[in-house]
Amino acid sequence: MASPDLDEAARTDLVRRLMAARRGVRAAKQALDSEAEAAAHKAVDRVKRALGERGPVWWDDGAPDLNRHLAKNTPYADWYRDVGRSSRGGS
């Protein structure tokens, strides 16, 4: 999700640039051009940071950031355990 602080024109431009950078990644992979691929990945990262999708968070809802944590090590541990049981058909 993009930062709500971006106005519509800026967000639209950044999304356009993101799609172009992603197309650049695809083209570089198809061409087996590792230098171009690395450059395209850097372009994707720059745009995602400008959109607010990477880097410092722009929201402050007071909830802990649980990204990069295993579900079993979070307040969702019981839910995760129960989902695992139900997907195996056990109880």
Secondary structure by P-SEA (a helix, b strand, c coil): cccccccaaaaaaaaaaaaaaaaaaaaaaaaccaaaaaaaaaaaaaaaaaaccccccccccccccccccccccccaaaaaaaaaaaaaccc
